[in-house]
Amino acid sequence: MSIHPEEIWEPASDVHTPRGTLLAEAARDHLWMHFTRHSVFEDHGDGGLGHSVPIIVRGEGHRIWDDRGREYIDGLAGLFVTQVGHGRTEIAEAMAAQARELAYFPLWSYAHPRAIELAERLAFLAPGDLNRVFFTTGGGEAVESAWKLAKQYFKLTGKPTKHKVISRSIAYHGTPHGALSLTGIPPARAPFEPLVPGAHKVPNTNFYRAPEHLQNDEKAFGRWAADRIAEAIEFEGPETVAAVFLEPVQNSGGCFPPPPGYFERVREICDEYDVLLVSDETICAFGRIGSIFACDDFGYVPDIITTAKGITSGYAPLGLMVASDRLFEPFKSGLTYFPHGYTWGGHPVSCAAAMANLDIFEREGLTDHVKANAPVFRAALDGLRDLSLVGDVRGAGFFYGIELVKDKATRETFDHDECERLLRGFLSKALFDAGIYCRADDRGDPVIQLAPPLTVGPAEFEDIASRLRGVLVEAENHL
Ligand SMILES: Cc1ncc(COP(=O)(O)O)c(C=O)c1O
């Protein structure tokens, strides 16, 4: 699993650290990279550096540059993060001004103006009565916070046995133990077991891989997938289930949008069993699908939204959950409080970045831009369907996955060795060489994922599609 940058073999550039070490050498010797196989960076006995770590040094708009001065399209907005694009000096300036005024203060019994302003702004943007904002530093902490809130809420309201959670197969919800228990990716979980008990999985909404009898009816497939949640609640016992965690469009596995009627049915089920619906919008919020909160794109109102990433467009780390008035109610009076928090949660500099980021969204009409241009982006990628490797193109907004298959007619996927050869051995490097940074991922079936900054338009869609075409045509020869 992962983005496979480790396979990008290049001689190191001659950029040095302040201590005089080559950057690539210092990376190899001291940097512990995330979800990354380090073995490929090792010296192979020839005095060289092994494969060199790709080092990105600069960004401007939707473009990034490496330490050799080569330019790439940022086809993944960093990691589904850089919504307004790189190099926005007004965000940097807002952060600098905040650091000068008040660099840090916690939200433990005290508050600071930027967190208050941002909480009010987000409550105004969030649907329904989701009015209470709890800040974290990232998406995993937001998910962790939501599960803990669900458990405590039910303890406070006379249903103390409700503690279990339900999420979907292959979904990624983060790495803290609770969030990892919600994550449905076996290789990400296995090294850390035993995990938190009570986290159950249901099928995701991959229509391309729907059970045979539902393959021609997306609505019936959606109903079937939603009903698996009711079935799991019944099986576990409704008096034990606290919450269901779902992304509006599931990222891991390659962009599974909800079938028509899916969330309507999920909402019904959650209401029927008094189970909280958590919309994990770590990726999907802030225009990635179109609206500020993606539940609005699919017409449902959750009980909690968890999000991070695009809130600051990556200029500083910030995550949050927005909870409904109902969930905050028991915390309003007496000695009750939520015994949970983070030193960096709602950091003033991050909140200042978020406010400046949202100003750009409003001024440049980014959500309208995504809504208007999503069909154009989709059409450009749909144009790749004639290639023999392209099995499916799916997603929404500025968020797409291209599933690669061995046999289009049977939808047969690649085995482990073929995946290694195709994704790690060829695609990651070839895409990068073609000047596009994006993700070749095999956490489910192999997919190429695309989520560029929200500022791109038709010219960039065509550019992305033509670079992909070149690489995929060549990939056919590597099987
Ligand atoms: C849906 C979802 N939830 C949670 C997370 C974890 O977020 P973070 O890496 O900020 O902890 C991610 C990260 O990609 C995500 O996509």
The ligand as an SDF file (V2000), in Angstrom:
LIG
                    3D

 16 16  0  0  0  0  0  0  0  0999 V2000
  -11.1610    9.8350    5.3470 C   0  0  0  0  0  0  0  0  0  0  0  0
   -9.9390   10.0510    6.1790 C   0  0  0  0  0  0  0  0  0  0  0  0
  -10.0520   10.0530    7.5080 N   0  0  0  0  0  0  0  0  0  0  0  0
   -8.9850   10.2600    8.2950 C   0  0  0  0  0  0  0  0  0  0  0  0
   -7.7400   10.4810    7.7590 C   0  0  0  0  0  0  0  0  0  0  0  0
   -6.5560   10.7130    8.6540 C   0  0  0  0  0  0  0  0  0  0  0  0
   -6.1640   12.0510    8.5890 O   0  0  0  0  0  0  0  0  0  0  0  0
   -4.7440   12.5170    9.1620 P   0  0  0  0  0  0  0  0  0  0  0  0
   -3.7110   11.9190    8.2990 O   0  0  0  0  0  0  0  0  0  0  0  0
   -4.8230   14.0150    9.0830 O   0  0  0  0  0  0  0  0  0  0  0  0
   -4.6880   12.0390   10.5910 O   0  0  0  0  0  0  0  0  0  0  0  0
   -7.5750   10.5060    6.3780 C   0  0  0  0  0  0  0  0  0  0  0  0
   -6.2620   10.7520    5.7710 C   0  0  0  0  0  0  0  0  0  0  0  0
   -6.0580   10.7110    4.5810 O   0  0  0  0  0  0  0  0  0  0  0  0
   -8.7100   10.2810    5.5580 C   0  0  0  0  0  0  0  0  0  0  0  0
   -8.6000   10.2670    4.2220 O   0  0  0  0  0  0  0  0  0  0  0  0
  1  2  1  0
  2  3  1  0
  2 15  2  0
  3  4  2  0
  4  5  1  0
  5  6  1  0
  5 12  2  0
  6  7  1  0
  7  8  1  0
  8  9  2  0
  8 10  1  0
  8 11  1  0
 12 13  1  0
 12 15  1  0
 13 14  2  0
 15 16  1  0
M  END
$$$$
